[in-house]
């Protein structure tokens, strides 16, 4: 099994201009264009733009993923705290109910 990168760039020539595309692998067989730019005067300019754009694209994606991870962790922590408080409240309720039943039996 070969390993493929999720993102890559492709440089193509169209007559006397160069085009750059940032591609994202969706499935093993399907790729989509995430960004593209046309009309570069040389291949090196297209290459430079593609490399810089791909680096920025990946950096922004990683930053977004870290923010989502932090929000998910905060949400899970809050949910665990709420569940613990709910369980504690249920225990206190049952204790109070049991004490009430015990006092009724004594009378």
Secondary structure, DSSP 8 states (H G I E B T S, - for coil): -----SEEEEEEEETTEEEEEEEEE-SSS-EEEEEEEEEESSHHHHHHHHHHHHHHHHHHHHHHHHHHHHHHHHHHHHHHHHHHHHHHHHHHHHHHHHHHHHHHHH-
